Amino acid sequence: MADLRDLDISIHNQYARRINLIETIEKEYHVKEASTIPAQIRVIDFYPKPTEMDILLGMGNVRNPWAFFFPPPKFRFQRRSPFGFFRVAPSLGSFSEEEETEKELDEIECETDEEKKEKAILKNCFGQIKKINSWLGFIVGRVGQFLQG
């Protein structure tokens, strides 16, 4: 069993340095006087900061449990308004491409009941996308009128 007297002198020096650093930090940040600060004085920080352990270990700090992937780089710095777009799903292509896709869907022949069900679901999705796009167009138009007048 190791005894305190058996340790190397460098261990004692490191301990003394760490204690000295802790004391200077306590003096610098007035840690002992922190309990005298009234509860009404509060600084709220809305930007999440990673903990020191996450920085040391290089772990990613993801707040959304519904996604199993990291967001694109600089994603949280993008300040896009949902009303800045005139379409819900721009990845479907232009309006003409979307119509072509819908026509292709109509031309597909279904052999089983499950395929018929899936086709009906996709048709409903296209209908909902058209409806939401028209709503977005109306909202963007009203925002434009508001900004003008």
C-alpha positions as CSV (number, residue, x, y, z in Angstrom):
1,M,0.0,0.0,0.0
2,A,1.4,3.4,-1.0
3,D,1.8,6.0,1.6
4,L,1.8,9.8,1.2
5,R,5.5,9.9,2.2
6,D,6.4,7.4,-0.6
7,L,5.2,9.7,-3.4
8,D,7.6,11.6,-5.6
9,I,8.1,15.3,-4.8
10,S,6.7,16.3,-8.2
11,I,3.3,15.0,-7.1
12,H,3.4,17.4,-4.1
13,N,4.4,20.3,-6.4
14,Q,1.6,19.6,-8.8
15,Y,-0.9,19.5,-5.9
16,A,0.4,22.8,-4.6
17,R,0.2,24.4,-8.1
18,R,-3.4,23.2,-8.5
19,I,-4.4,24.5,-5.1
20,N,-2.8,27.8,-6.0
21,L,-4.8,28.0,-9.3
22,I,-8.0,27.2,-7.6
23,E,-7.5,29.9,-5.0
24,T,-6.7,32.5,-7.7
25,I,-9.8,31.5,-9.7
26,E,-11.9,31.8,-6.5
27,K,-10.5,35.3,-5.9
28,E,-10.8,36.4,-9.5
29,Y,-14.5,35.3,-9.9
30,H,-15.4,36.1,-6.3
31,V,-16.9,32.7,-5.7
32,K,-17.3,33.1,-1.9
33,E,-19.3,36.3,-2.4
34,A,-21.6,34.7,-5.0
35,S,-24.1,33.7,-2.3
36,T,-24.7,37.4,-1.5
37,I,-25.9,38.3,-5.0
38,P,-29.7,38.8,-4.9
39,A,-31.9,36.4,-6.9
40,Q,-33.4,39.2,-8.9
41,I,-30.1,39.8,-10.7
42,R,-29.8,37.1,-13.3
43,V,-28.0,36.8,-16.6
44,I,-29.7,34.5,-19.0
45,D,-27.6,32.9,-21.8
46,F,-29.7,31.6,-24.6
47,Y,-26.8,30.1,-26.6
48,P,-26.0,26.5,-25.5
49,K,-22.3,25.9,-24.8
50,P,-20.7,22.5,-24.7
51,T,-19.4,21.3,-21.4
52,E,-15.7,21.1,-20.8
53,M,-15.8,17.3,-20.9
54,D,-17.4,17.4,-24.3
55,I,-14.6,19.7,-25.5
56,L,-11.9,17.5,-24.0
57,L,-13.3,14.2,-25.3
58,G,-14.3,15.6,-28.7
59,M,-17.9,14.6,-28.3
60,G,-20.7,16.2,-30.4
61,N,-23.5,17.8,-28.5
62,V,-26.8,17.1,-30.3
63,R,-30.0,18.4,-28.7
64,N,-32.5,16.7,-31.0
65,P,-33.2,13.1,-30.0
66,W,-35.3,12.4,-33.1
67,A,-32.4,12.6,-35.5
68,F,-29.6,10.0,-35.6
69,F,-27.3,12.2,-37.7
70,F,-25.5,15.5,-37.2
71,P,-26.9,18.6,-38.9
72,P,-24.9,20.2,-41.8
73,P,-22.0,22.4,-40.8
74,K,-23.1,26.0,-39.8
75,F,-26.8,24.9,-39.9
76,R,-27.7,26.7,-36.7
77,F,-26.3,29.9,-38.0
78,Q,-28.8,30.0,-40.9
79,R,-31.6,32.3,-40.0
80,R,-34.1,31.4,-42.6
81,S,-37.7,32.3,-42.3
82,P,-40.3,29.6,-43.2
83,F,-42.0,32.3,-45.2
84,G,-39.0,33.0,-47.4
85,F,-39.9,30.0,-49.6
86,F,-42.8,29.7,-51.9
87,R,-42.7,25.9,-51.8
88,V,-42.8,23.2,-49.1
89,A,-40.7,20.6,-50.9
90,P,-38.4,22.3,-53.4
91,S,-36.5,19.0,-53.7
92,L,-39.4,17.7,-55.8
93,G,-38.2,20.0,-58.6
94,S,-40.1,22.7,-60.4
95,F,-43.9,22.8,-60.7
96,S,-43.7,21.2,-64.1
97,E,-41.4,18.4,-62.9
98,E,-43.8,17.8,-60.0
99,E,-46.7,17.5,-62.4
100,E,-44.7,15.1,-64.5
101,T,-44.0,13.0,-61.5
102,E,-47.7,13.0,-60.5
103,K,-48.6,11.9,-64.1
104,E,-46.1,9.1,-63.9
105,L,-47.7,8.0,-60.6
106,D,-51.1,7.9,-62.3
107,E,-49.7,5.8,-65.2
108,I,-48.3,3.1,-62.8
109,E,-50.4,0.0,-62.8
110,C,-51.0,-1.6,-59.4
111,E,-51.0,-5.4,-59.1
112,T,-51.7,-5.8,-55.4
113,D,-53.9,-4.1,-52.8
114,E,-50.8,-2.8,-51.0
115,E,-49.5,-1.1,-54.1
116,K,-53.0,0.5,-54.6
117,K,-52.9,1.7,-51.0
118,E,-49.4,3.2,-51.5
119,K,-50.4,4.9,-54.7
120,A,-53.4,6.5,-53.0
121,I,-51.2,7.7,-50.1
122,L,-48.7,9.2,-52.6
123,K,-51.6,11.0,-54.4
124,N,-52.8,12.4,-51.1
125,C,-49.3,13.6,-50.4
126,F,-49.1,15.4,-53.7
127,G,-52.5,16.9,-53.1
128,Q,-51.5,18.2,-49.6
129,I,-48.2,19.6,-51.0
130,K,-50.2,21.5,-53.6
131,K,-52.5,22.8,-50.9
132,I,-49.7,23.9,-48.6
133,N,-47.8,25.5,-51.5
134,S,-50.9,27.6,-52.3
135,W,-51.2,28.6,-48.6
136,L,-47.5,29.6,-48.6
137,G,-48.0,31.6,-51.7
138,F,-50.9,33.4,-50.1
139,I,-49.0,34.1,-46.9
140,V,-45.9,35.4,-48.7
141,G,-48.2,37.6,-50.8
142,R,-49.8,39.0,-47.6
143,V,-46.3,39.6,-46.0
144,G,-45.3,41.5,-49.2
145,Q,-48.4,43.6,-48.9
146,F,-47.7,44.3,-45.3
147,L,-44.2,45.3,-45.9
148,Q,-45.3,47.7,-48.7
149,G,-47.9,49.5,-46.7
